[in-house]
Amino acid sequence: MKHKSDIIIGLEVHVELNTKTKLFCSCPTKGSEEPNTRTCEICLGMPGSKPVLNKKAIEFALKLCLALNCNVSKELIFSRKSYFYPDLAKNYQITQYEMPLGKDGKLMLSDGKAVGITRIHLEEDPASLVHPSGLKDSSYVLIDYNRSGNPLVEIVTNPEMYSADEARDFMKQLLSILEYLEVFDINHCIIKADANISIKESDYTKVEVKNITGFKEIESALSYEIERQKLGVTKSRIVQETRGWDSVAKITYPLRAKESAEDYGYIIDTDLVPIEITKQLLSEVNATLPEFAQDKARRFVQEYKIAKDDAEIISSDKSIAELFEKCTKRIYPILSSKWVRRELIRVLNYHKKSLREINLEPNNFIDLLELIQNKEITEKIGQRLIERLAEGQFDVKEYVKKHGLSMISEEVELEKFCESSIKENQKAIEDYKNGNEKALNFVIGAVMKKSKGKAKPDTVKDIILRLVGK
């Protein structure tokens, strides 16, 4: 097989769907964190128990299939993946094998490259294994079945990514789509990836790295594994194997020999009858799909004439994109994009919170931008106000009025500040008169300090120029 790159990467991404109950029973997916309290005879795999499929999980999975341009199967058929491990009490996982829900899709990276989607299927999550001294050093393991049976979708890509950076971008774009679909909650749901990596120097021997949690870790794990393989091939032969990722030590480590599909003995699950995916159901689900980030960014550039980089950053977060569009109803789009992309996101990053987490009232933010647009407050005052809004909501216009933060526009008062600043900074004035135009900024800064940032800089400059006779 001829490869297009010296590095070949494929991903298997597991995404927990944000449903209220598990995939095959009515146990809640969220609630008590006391071990083994959100369980029943079905998710514990007790003899005689019968699974009943969660309809909302099907709808969520279909949304993702359509969003990733997959061909959707006409039937939903489940299989049993047999393996003897304590994280599934019944010794098999209910998943899909012969006929996935979706196949032959694609996801566009930020640079326009299309990464093929081999398949998307539904399956149940295993239990959580707790290793008190860490995976490698614990002499025993504890099992928490609260997670067992939670609904997952697995997205399997073609081996078409050629760098750790592309893999991270894939995860970033996927996370944005999941957020727009509202099928995944980053604060409560799990997203993890298994990565298959091979390099030219090892004749493309495939190594799998398991359970990389979160898209931020994907680049670190892949970068390490690529370098490990390049260094290892000079000393010995790279073998096909499965490795784990230690997110603390930032290294991969051996787990076991790589399994094949035959090792799992897939069979059709006889407890779950095939479910028809009708054209009507697909049409209803398709009608609920939103405008996604990449399409929204292109529209923002065309409709609002904002910079491409600003549009892409704003649209990458659904709630921020919605706030921007609300702002444009009253505020010039260029001003809106500047303050959303730079100041709002700056404050969110500082607090390490999302827009939803700070509960920002849109009208308070828009009032703030309106004051700046009308030159009623300075940008410096605006920055202070947005920082306060991140801590709690208040009436911005009332606050500005109460604390006397409006710009000073009365020239009489400003002239007094300018006159005293000129007297105090004669050297800067002389430097300006001798051709150093930047020296005037020092005097303007002195006036702004006297006015506590409330003066209009352009007005201050005009008054100073008039007073110094130039």
C-alpha positions in Angstrom: 0.0 0.0 0.0 1.3 3.4 -1.0 1.2 6.0 1.8 1.0 9.8 1.3 3.0 10.7 4.4 5.9 9.5 6.6 3.4 9.6 9.5 0.0 8.0 9.4 -2.6 8.6 12.1 -6.2 7.3 12.5 -8.5 8.0 15.5 -11.2 6.1 17.3 -13.1 8.7 19.3 -15.6 7.7 22.0 -18.1 10.4 22.9 -20.6 10.1 25.8 -24.0 11.3 24.7 -25.7 13.8 27.0 -28.9 11.8 27.7 -30.7 11.7 31.1 -30.7 7.9 31.3 -28.4 5.0 30.2 -28.4 3.3 26.7 -30.4 0.2 27.7 -32.0 1.0 31.1 -33.6 3.8 33.1 -30.7 4.4 35.4 -29.6 8.1 35.4 -26.4 9.0 33.7 -25.7 11.8 36.2 -26.5 12.2 39.9 -25.0 10.4 42.9 -21.3 9.8 42.7 -21.3 7.3 45.5 -19.8 4.2 43.8 -22.3 1.6 42.4 -25.4 3.6 43.3 -26.7 4.4 39.8 -27.1 0.8 38.8 -29.8 -1.9 38.1 -30.0 -5.5 37.1 -29.7 -4.5 33.4 -26.5 -2.4 33.6 -25.1 -5.0 36.0 -25.7 -7.7 33.5 -27.8 -10.0 35.8 -29.2 -13.2 34.3 -32.7 -12.7 32.8 -32.5 -8.9 32.5 -33.5 -7.5 29.2 -32.1 -4.2 27.6 -34.5 -1.6 26.3 -33.0 1.0 23.8 -33.0 4.7 24.7 -34.8 6.6 21.9 -33.0 9.9 22.6 -29.6 8.2 22.2 -30.6 7.1 18.7 -31.7 10.7 17.8 -28.4 12.1 19.1 -26.3 9.5 17.2 -28.3 10.2 14.0 -27.6 13.9 14.4 -23.9 13.3 14.5 -24.1 10.9 11.5 -25.9 13.5 9.4 -23.6 16.3 10.6 -20.5 14.3 9.5 -22.1 13.6 6.1 -22.4 9.8 6.7 -24.5 7.3 4.8 -27.0 6.1 7.4 -27.9 2.5 7.7 -31.5 1.5 7.0 -31.5 -0.6 10.2 -30.0 -0.3 13.7 -28.5 -3.7 14.6 -26.6 -4.4 17.8 -23.9 -7.0 18.4 -22.2 -8.5 21.4 -18.4 -7.9 21.7 -17.2 -10.7 23.9 -14.3 -10.2 26.3 -13.6 -11.3 29.9 -12.8 -8.2 31.9 -14.3 -6.9 35.1 -15.5 -3.5 33.7 -18.5 -5.3 32.1 -20.2 -7.7 34.4 -21.9 -9.8 31.7 -18.6 -10.4 29.9 -19.6 -8.7 26.7 -20.3 -5.2 25.5 -23.4 -4.3 23.5 -22.1 -2.4 20.5 -22.3 -2.4 16.6 -20.1 -4.3 14.3 -21.5 -5.8 11.1 -23.6 -2.7 10.2 -22.7 0.6 11.8 -25.3 3.4 12.1 -23.3 5.6 9.8 -20.3 5.2 7.4 -18.3 6.9 4.7 -18.6 10.4 6.1 -16.1 13.3 6.4 -15.0 16.1 8.7 -13.3 19.3 7.5 -10.2 20.5 9.3 -9.7 24.2 9.8 -7.4 24.3 6.7 -10.1 22.8 4.5 -8.7 19.2 4.4 -11.4 16.5 4.6 -10.7 13.6 6.9 -12.8 10.5 6.0 -15.1 8.9 8.6 -15.0 5.1 8.3 -17.9 4.5 10.7 -20.0 5.8 13.5 -21.7 3.4 15.9 -23.6 3.3 19.2 -22.4 1.3 22.2 -22.6 1.1 25.9 -19.8 2.4 28.2 -18.0 -0.1 30.4 -17.6 0.5 34.2 -14.9 2.7 35.7 -11.8 0.9 37.0 -10.1 2.6 39.9 -6.4 1.8 40.5 -5.5 3.3 43.9 -1.8 3.4 43.2 -2.0 4.1 39.5 -2.5 1.7 36.6 1.0 0.3 36.6 1.6 0.0 40.3 -1.7 -1.0 42.0 -1.9 -4.5 43.4 -5.7 -4.5 43.2 -8.5 -2.6 41.4 -11.9 -1.2 42.4 -14.9 -1.2 40.1 -17.6 1.5 39.9 -20.5 0.5 37.7 -22.2 3.9 37.8 -20.8 4.6 34.3 -21.5 1.1 33.0 -24.2 1.4 30.3 -23.9 5.1 29.6 -24.5 5.8 25.9 -21.5 6.3 23.7 -20.9 6.9 20.0 -17.6 5.8 18.5 -16.3 7.8 15.6 -13.7 5.9 13.6 -11.6 7.9 11.1 -9.7 6.8 8.0 -5.9 6.8 8.5 -5.6 10.2 6.8 -4.0 12.5 9.4 -0.3 13.1 9.0 0.7 15.0 12.1 -0.2 15.4 15.8 -1.4 18.9 15.0 -3.9 17.6 12.4 -5.2 15.1 15.0 -5.7 17.8 17.5 -7.5 20.0 15.0 -9.8 17.0 14.2 -10.7 16.8 17.8 -11.2 20.5 18.1 -13.5 20.6 15.0 -15.4 17.5 16.3 -15.9 19.1 19.7 -17.4 22.2 18.1 -19.8 20.1 16.0 -20.9 18.2 19.2 -21.5 21.5 21.0 -23.6 22.9 18.2 -25.6 19.7 18.0 -26.2 19.9 21.8 -25.6 16.2 22.2 -22.5 16.4 24.4 -21.8 18.4 27.6 -18.1 19.1 28.0 -18.6 19.6 31.8 -20.2 16.3 32.5 -19.6 13.9 29.6 -16.5 11.9 28.7 -14.7 12.2 25.4 -11.6 10.1 24.8 -9.6 8.8 21.9 -7.7 5.8 20.9 -5.0 6.7 18.3 -3.4 4.4 15.7 0.0 5.7 14.7 2.6 4.3 12.2 5.7 5.8 10.7 7.6 5.1 7.4 10.8 4.0 9.2 9.0 1.0 10.8 7.3 0.1 7.5 4.1 1.5 8.9 3.8 -1.0 11.8 0.6 0.1 13.6 0.7 1.0 17.3 -2.5 1.9 19.2 -2.5 4.3 22.1 -5.5 3.9 24.3 -7.7 6.2 26.3 -6.3 9.7 25.6 -8.8 11.9 27.5 -9.7 15.2 26.0 -8.6 16.9 22.8 -5.8 18.9 24.6 -3.9 15.7 25.4 -4.1 14.2 21.9 -1.2 16.3 20.5 1.0 15.5 23.5 0.4 11.8 23.3 0.9 11.6 19.5 4.0 13.8 19.5 5.6 11.5 22.2 4.6 8.3 20.4 5.9 9.5 17.0 9.3 10.4 18.6 9.4 7.1 20.6 8.8 5.1 17.4 11.5 7.1 15.4 14.0 6.6 18.2 13.0 2.9 18.7 13.3 1.9 15.1 17.0 2.8 15.2 17.6 0.4 18.2 15.1 -2.5 17.5 12.0 -3.5 15.6 8.7 -1.6 16.3 6.0 -4.3 17.1 2.3 -4.0 16.7 0.9 -3.4 20.1 -1.5 -1.5 22.3 -0.1 1.1 24.7 -1.5 3.4 27.4 -1.0 7.1 27.8 0.2 8.5 31.1 -1.0 12.1 31.2 1.1 13.0 34.2 4.4 11.6 33.1 3.5 12.4 29.4 4.7 9.0 28.1 3.1 6.0 26.5 3.7 2.5 28.0 3.0 -1.1 26.9 -0.4 -2.7 27.7 -0.8 -5.8 25.5 -0.5 -7.2 22.0 -2.8 -5.6 19.5 -6.1 -7.5 19.2 -8.0 -8.2 16.0 -11.8 -8.3 15.5 -11.7 -12.1 15.6 -10.5 -12.0 19.2 -13.8 -10.5 20.3 -16.1 -13.1 18.7 -18.8 -10.7 17.6 -22.3 -12.1 17.3 -25.7 -10.4 16.8 -27.4 -9.5 20.1 -30.5 -11.6 20.3 -32.0 -9.5 23.1 -32.3 -6.4 20.8 -34.4 -6.6 17.6 -33.4 -4.6 14.5 -34.8 -1.1 14.4 -35.8 0.5 11.1 -34.3 3.9 10.4 -37.1 5.4 8.3 -36.9 8.3 5.9 -39.3 10.2 8.0 -37.1 9.8 11.1 -34.1 11.0 9.1 -36.0 14.0 7.7 -37.1 15.0 11.2 -33.6 14.7 12.6 -32.1 16.5 9.7 -34.6 19.5 10.2 -33.1 20.0 13.7 -29.4 20.4 12.5 -28.0 23.9 13.2 -25.7 26.1 11.1 -22.2 24.8 12.1 -19.2 26.8 13.1 -17.3 26.7 9.7 -20.4 27.7 7.8 -21.2 30.4 10.3 -17.6 31.8 10.1 -18.0 32.1 6.3 -21.3 33.9 6.7 -19.9 36.3 9.3 -17.2 37.3 6.9 -19.6 37.9 4.1 -22.5 39.4 6.0 -20.7 41.5 8.7 -17.4 42.1 6.9 -15.3 41.1 9.9 -11.8 39.6 9.7 -11.6 35.8 8.9 -9.6 35.0 12.0 -12.1 36.8 14.2 -15.0 35.0 12.5 -13.4 31.6 13.0 -12.6 32.2 16.7 -16.0 33.7 17.5 -18.0 30.9 15.7 -16.0 28.1 17.2 -18.0 28.5 20.4 -21.8 28.3 19.9 -22.8 30.5 22.8 -20.2 33.2 21.9 -21.3 33.2 18.3 -24.9 33.7 19.4 -23.9 36.6 21.6 -22.0 38.2 18.7 -25.1 38.1 16.5 -27.2 39.7 19.2 -24.7 42.5 19.5 -24.8 43.3 15.8 -28.5 44.2 16.1 -27.4 47.4 18.0 -23.6 47.6 17.6 -21.4 48.0 14.6 -20.2 44.5 13.6 -16.5 45.4 13.6 -16.7 46.9 17.1 -18.7 43.8 18.2 -16.2 41.4 16.8 -13.3 43.2 18.4 -14.8 43.2 21.9 -16.2 39.6 21.7 -13.0 38.1 20.2 -10.4 40.0 22.3 -11.9 41.4 25.5 -14.7 38.9 26.3 -12.6 35.8 25.5 -9.6 37.3 27.4 -11.8 37.6 30.5 -13.2 34.1 30.1 -9.7 32.6 29.7 -8.5 34.5 32.8 -11.4 33.0 34.9 -11.1 29.6 33.1 -14.8 29.6 32.5 -17.2 29.3 29.6 -19.7 32.0 28.7 -22.5 30.0 30.1 -20.7 29.5 33.4 -20.4 33.3 34.1 -24.1 33.7 33.2 -23.5 36.9 31.2 -26.7 38.8 30.6 -26.5 39.8 26.9 -28.2 43.2 27.4 -25.6 44.2 30.0 -22.7 43.4 27.5 -24.5 45.1 24.6 -25.1 48.2 26.8 -21.4 48.3 27.5 -20.6 48.2 23.8 -23.1 50.9 23.1 -21.4 53.2 25.6 -18.1 52.6 23.8 -19.7 53.0 20.4 -21.2 56.4 21.4 -17.9 57.5 23.0 -19.6 57.9 26.4 -16.9 55.8 28.1 -13.2 55.1 27.2 -12.1 51.6 26.1 -10.1 51.4 29.3 -13.2 51.9 31.4 -14.9 49.3 29.1 -12.2 46.8 29.9 -12.7 47.3 33.7 -16.5 46.9 33.3 -16.3 43.7 31.3 -14.0 42.3 34.0 -16.7 43.1 36.6 -19.4 41.6 34.5 -17.5 38.3 34.6 -17.8 38.3 38.4 -21.5 39.2 38.5 -24.3 41.0 36.6 -25.3 44.6 37.0 -26.9 47.5 35.1 -23.9 48.8 33.2 -25.4 52.2 32.3 -26.6 52.8 35.9 -23.2 51.8 37.2 -21.4 54.2 34.9 -23.7 57.1 35.9 -23.5 56.3 39.6 -19.7 56.1 39.7 -19.1 59.1 37.3 -17.3 57.0 34.7 -18.6 58.9 31.6 -16.1 60.6 29.4 -15.3 64.2 30.2 -16.3 66.3 27.2 -16.4 69.8 28.8 -13.5 71.7 27.3 -13.2 74.1 30.2 -12.3 71.4 32.6 -10.2 69.6 30.1 -8.2 72.7 29.3 -7.3 73.0 33.0 -5.9 69.4 32.9 -4.1 70.1 29.7 -2.5 73.4 30.9 -1.2 71.8 34.0 0.1 68.8 32.1 1.9 71.0 29.6 3.6 73.0 32.5 4.7 69.7 34.2 6.1 68.2 31.0 8.0 71.0 29.2 10.7 68.7 28.0 8.1 66.5 26.2 6.6 69.6 24.6 10.0 70.8 23.4 10.8 67.3 22.0 7.5 67.4 20.1 8.2 70.8 18.7 11.6 69.6 17.6 10.0 66.8 15.5 9.4 63.9 17.9 5.7 63.5 17.5 5.6 60.5 19.9 6.6 62.8 22.7 3.1 64.3 22.6 1.6 61.0 23.7 3.4 61.4 27.1 1.5 64.7 27.7 -1.8 63.1 26.5 -1.2 60.3 29.0 -0.7 62.8 31.8 -4.0 64.4 31.0 -5.8 61.0 30.9 -4.3 60.2 34.3 -5.6 63.5 35.7 -9.1 62.8 34.3 -9.0 59.2 35.6 -9.4 57.9 32.1 -12.6 59.7 31.3 -11.3 62.2 28.8 -11.6 61.7 25.1 -8.0 61.2 23.8 -8.7 62.9 20.4 -10.2 65.9 22.2 -7.2 66.1 24.6 -4.8 66.0 21.6 -6.7 68.9 19.9 -6.6 71.0 23.0 -2.9 70.5 23.6 -2.0 71.3 20.0 -4.1 74.5 20.3 -2.4 75.5 23.6 1.2 74.9 22.4 0.4 76.8 19.1 1.1 73.9 16.7 
